[in-house]
Structures are given as C-alpha cells and as structure tokens.
Amino acid sequence: MAASLSSVVLTACNDDFTLPATPSGSTITALATDDSNFDVLTAALVKTGLATSLDNNNSGQFTLFAPTDDAFVTYFKSALGKSDPYTEDSVIAYINTKSSASNAVITTAALSARLTYHIISSNISSASITGDQVFTTLNSSRLSLSKTGSDIVINAGAAKVTAVDKEASNGVIHTIDKVLAPVGTTSVLSYLGLSISYTSNPPVVSGGTASDADGTDYDLFAALLKKTGLVPTIQPNQSPLPDFTIFAPNDNAVKAFLGVATEGDGITLINGFSANDIAAFKDILSYHIVSGRVLSTDLTDGQQVSTLLTGKSFTASVAGSTITLIDNDANVADPVVVRPNVLTNAGVLHGIDNILYYE
C-alpha cells in the first residue's frame, strides 16, 4: 500500500510540473556586440568579465544604460589627458592591453566599478520611467532617473537617454550620451561633515563644529542640524538608508539670519541655544527638509513641495535653470537654488542663498 501511494504522489507531481520557457532572442551582450555604436562598451564588458553575466539568461533580468562609442572616447580622452587624434580604436587598444596594469590610469577594477554603475538588476522599460525615480545599481550606488518633457535624464542631467528599449532576452538596453561617474558620498550628512554612531544610547553625533571664511558652504547649517537633534531623523539606524532632500542655506545666509559677523560667532551662539531656541530652530530646519529624493530635474514650475514640518510646504518657481523657492513670508527675499543636485547615496542637497520662512 505504501509503495502504491508513493507512485500516486510522484505521478501527481510529474503531471503538475512544467519547465519554465527558455527566453528567446539575443542577450544583452549579444545585442551590444552586434551594435556598431557599442564597440568600446563591448570591449569593456569583455575585459571586466561582465559580458559573461550579461550573456547568461539564467542570471536574471538587467537594464543596461549603454554609453555610445563617442561617449567613451570623450571620457577616456579626459581621464587620460589625451588630445586628437584619439579614437575609438585607441580606447579599445587601451582597454585590451593596458587597463589590467597596476599603474594604469584606468585599471580593470576601476573600469568594472564604473560599468556596474550603468547596470540595474531588473528590466526597466522606457514606459515604466515616469521620473523622480531612484534605483540601486550593481555598483551599490544609487542612480536617479528624471523626465524633462519627453527626455529621460540621469542624475539631474549627467547623461541623457538618446535611444530606448533595445530589448534582450535577459533585459533591456537604453543608449546614453555620457559615461556616468558612480555617486561616491555615503549620505547627505557625510557631505555636511556629520556622522552618527548608534553603538551607544543615546546615539552620538560627531561633526557640526567646523567654521571657516567660506560663506558658500554649510558649516552653520550642519551645526544647527546637530544642535536641534535632527541628525537621527535624516540618518536613522536602518539599512538601506532612506533618501532625504535638504535645501541648505549657505553660511552667508545663516550668519545674516543669526545676526553674527563670523561663522565662529555663529557656532558659539548655536552651542548656547536655550530649549526654546532649539525647538524654534528645529521647526525652521524641518521646513528645509523633504522626505525622498527630489532633484532639480524633478521640480516643475508651481509645484508644492511638502516638508518635514507638518502641514507646511513651499512652492518651486522654475524659470529655465533658475529655481526660486517661494515660502510663506512675502516680506523677505525668496531663496534661490545656487548649488543644485549634490548627490549622495542617501539623499541630495541643494544649496540656497537665504532662509525659508514657514510663517
């Protein structure tokens, strides 16, 4: 009886099991190899070993943002300090014969790290790109996609997608006009010179004490973030870290707001804040912070931007490349974005030239 029951079970399993269909068509590697616009890309993929992964239908689905040969020539000429004539053939020769050398300007490892920043481990068709999107690449760095009109741009215009939806059996290729540089800064706080350790309770925040004579950076804003206790909000004890967008008044703006002559005076004043001061400035700073990643290329004219200050927003005024932030006080000058799109792997910073007033 036991043997008979076993036979029934096995028969049922065999009847229900269907082998998955083998993907049809050419792989990403095959498509790149057959496209005369991607000769340098193909050589780079082969040299780094990435061609093998992108030629395997069992490795998953991928999206490759593929720089053209012209884009690679421009990148290598700049990186190597070359001038004309430096051609596609010159780049391919460099990749094939020199990039593995330990003293090469662009080593195989560096080339691989750059190439993996162009690859996402999912199939992203052009129809699914709506803008205001961020993806983690095979490089582990984040890559942002925006739409300006009908154009798809990467990292606020670092590159533009010039052709879409070259469909492969294991993903899709989108052509781009530049070679991308991976985002290297860990978080928006690290850009500001701040860090937080969760190994003790309460967490320990470091940084926020620097001062200099450069009124266009953000030393005082960093000191305010530390003093008001907003650092754990922006960089919580979790992985992956969430994105926040900070519209950061530069030191000249904060000095004027605090009524101090130097950044050192500002640091001294901030360190001496009362509890009421801290609460007031926490609200002020919260009005400068937005949950999520908002690049300049994601903003539209008249857009209401919600902030971390509950119920409070400001309006983006976009006129060409000029972005003005219209706040809730008509009696003071509205800030202008003077340093847009400082990208990090956990957030983005836009430098502004005045304080945002929420009432």
Salt bridges, closest charged atoms under 4 A:
ASP35 OD2 - LYS166 NZ 3.31
ASP84 OD1 - LYS77 NZ 2.60
ASP151 OD2 - LYS160 NZ 3.60
ASP165 OD1 - HIS174 ND1 3.98
ASP243 OD1 - ARG142 NH1 3.05
ASP243 OD1 - ARG293 NH2 2.95
